[in-house]
Amino acid sequence: MSITSMEDLKNKQAEVKKNLDGYTCRVLVCSGTGCIASGAQKIYEEMSRLCEGIEGVAVEMQKDVPHVGIVKTGCQGLCELGPLMRIEPYDYQYVHVQVDDCREIVEKTVICGLPVERLFYRHDDEACPHPSDIPFLNQQTRIVLENCGKIDAESIDEYISVGGFSAMAKAFFEMTPQDVIDEITKSGLRGRGGAGFPAGKKWSQVARQPEKVRYVVCNGDEGDPGAFMDGSVMEGDPYKMIEGMVIAAYAVGAEDGYIYVRAEYPLSVQRLRMAIEQAESYGLLGDNILGSGINFHLHINRGAGAFVCGEGSALTASIEGNRGMPRVKPPRTVEQGLWGKPTVLNNVETYANVPKIILQGADWFHTIGTEGSPGTKTFSLTGSIENTGLIEVPMGTSLREVIYDIGGGIKGDAKFKAVQIGGPSGGCLITPHLDVSLDFDSLKKMGAMIGSGGLVVMDENTCMVEVARFFMSFTQRESCGKCVPCREGTKRMLEILERIVNDEGEMEDLDRLEELAKMIQSMALCGLGKSAPLPVLSTLKTFRDEYEEHIRDHKCRAKVCQAMRRFIINPEFCKGCGKCAKNCPVGAITGVRKESYHIDPSLCIKCSACKDNCAFDAVYIEA
C-alpha cells in the first residue's frame, strides 16, 4: 500500500487502530539488546507457540475469533530486571520472566486475565502490578521514549497508529521550511549529543548557505562507556528518529540523509533497515513523499567502532570512505560537511524530539525542563545502583532524584561517592552536587557536562584514581593521533596515572597532570580531544586527597589498586589447613599444619588466590 496524501495517512491510522483494538490480549515482550541477551527471543518464541495452541483463539486477526498479539517491543526501561513483559489490556508489568513461566502466563493472564503475582516488581516488599506503580518508571517524563516498550518495534503500522508521521504531514502541508526552523528555534531544543548547541540555529545556518545540495546526517555512533540511550531509541522506535530527520531535511532543503550507526549495534542496524524499507514501501520515504513533491532518501552507514567518529568532521569523513579523523575548523559542518556540502548533523535523541515539537508547539516544549535547557534528557543509569536501566527525565532534574527516587539508591546500602557523567568527556559529581540541576549550563559551571547522557554511579568501594586511569586509558586508546596535544598528551597523562596506581607516583606528578590537562584542553584539534582531560581534572579537584594518599601513604582506601594491597592471615581465624599455601603460585605462604600460616609480603604477587581459597575468611587485605 502506498500512502500518497494526508488523507491516506489518516485512513491508515484509523485502520490500524481498529485492528489493534480487535485484540483481546497483547503480549509485549521486551526485545531490546539487554533483554535479548537475557533470553527474550526464546520467551517470544515460546509465547507464540503456546498461544497458537489455544483452542478457539487465534494469534492472527480473524473475524469473530478472539485473538492474541505477541509482539517485540523496544526497551521497557528496567534493564536489570529483564527479561521483561507487559500484558495488555491489563497493563501488567512482569519482570525476570523465564521460558518456564510462559505456560503459566498464558493459562492465567492471556486466557483468564489473572495476574501471575510472583512476576511483579516489588518495592518495599509490596507488589507493583502496573508500570505506573513502579517508582523507576512513574517518575519519568517520556517524550523521546514514549513509544519504546509500548509498540511493536518492527511495525510501521503501530507507529502510525500512535500518530506517527503526523508531524511530517503537518510540516509539509501547513508550514513552510522557515516556519519549521522558527518553531525548532523557538522551542530551544539543544543538541542532545553532548555540546548542547541550539538545533534551530544549526538548521538555519545550513538553510541560508548558497550551496543548494545539502545533507541531513544522524550521529548514532554512541561510543561512551556505559551509554546505551541512542541505541535503545534506534531499537525501540526507529520511526520517530526517521520522521525527525525527514522534517529536518524539509526545513533545510536536503534530499539525502545518512544514519551513522556503530557496527557494534547490530539490532539497531537491523531495525533501522526494516523501518526504512517499510517507510519506502508506504511512500513515506523516497520521491514525492505524501504527494507533496518533496524527496528524501535515507541511507545507513555502519561505523567501525572508533570513538573519535562521534566528532562531526570525523564522522562525515568516515561516511565518505576516508579515515575518521577530525579536521581544522572553520569551515564547520554547517558550511562544508558531508562531501563538502552544508550538513545538518544531530544525534538520535535530538531528531526524536522534533516530531513532538512540531505537533504540540514550542510553547508546550518550554513547559518541560528549564528556561535554558527545555525538554527532557535520556540517561543510561548504571553502576552501583539498585535499579539500572534507561530513563528520561525533565532537564533540571536533580542528581538526588535520579539516584534515590528513580534509581532506588546505592546498591547494598553502601555510601554514595560520585557519579561520572558524560563518559570520558565528562566529569565527576559528588555529594555536594546531589541537588544541582542536571542541565547544560549548570553542569558546565561545575566543570562537567551532560555529554550523551551516561550516568555511572560509584560507591565508597571505588578508587577515583583508578577511575581517572580507566577513562584516560580509553581516551588515549581511541585518540585518532592526528594532533600532537591529544596523541602525546593523553599518553603522558596515562603513564603518570599508571605510575600512581602502581605505587610509583611522586607528589610532583599531580602538578604535571594538571599542566598536561590544561595544555590538551587549549590545544587539541577537536572537541573530543579538548574534553579528554576532564575526568582527571574533575577527580583531582574533588578527590585530591585520594591521589595524595596513593603517593604519600602508599595506600588505596578502596583496596582496588593491586600494587598497594597487602594480604595478611589473621591468626585468630586461621585453622592451619594449608590450603592457602597449596594454592599460592609463588610459594609466598609458609607454616605448619594446624598452626597459623604466614604470608611473606616480599614474595606475594597479590593474586588473591589465598583469599579466594580460604574457607575460614582468615585472609584479609590491608590497604
ABEGO torsion letter per residue (X at the ends): XBBABAAAAAAAAAAAAAAAAABABBBBBBABAAAAAAGAAAAAAAAAAAAAABBGBBABBBBGBBBBBBBBBBBAGBAAAOBBBBBOAAGBBBBGBBAAAAAAAAAAAAAAGBBBAAABBBBGGBBBABAAABAAAAABBBAAAAABGABBAABAAAAAAAGBGAAAAAAAAABBAAAAAAAAAAAGBBBAAGAGBBAAAAAAAAAABABABBBBBBBABBABBGBAAAAAAAAABAAAAAAAAAAAAAAAGBABBBBBBBAABAAAAAAAAAAAAAAAAAGABEBGBGGAGBBBBBBBBBBAGBAAAABAAAAAAAAAGBBBBBBBOOBBAAABBBGGBBBBBBBAAAAAAAAAAAAAEAAAAAABEBAABBEBBBBBBBEBBABBEBBBBBBGBBAAAAAAAAAGEBBGGBBBABBBBGEAABBBBBAAAAABBBBAAAAAAAGBBAEAGBBBBBBAABBAAAAAAAAAAAAAAABAGABAAAAAAAAAAAAAAAAAAAGABBAAAAAAAAAAAAAAAAABABAAAAAAAAAAAAAAAAAAAAAAAAAAAGBBAAGABAAABBBBBBAAABAGAGAAAAABAAGABBEBBGBBBBBBAAABAGAGAAAAABAAGABBBBX
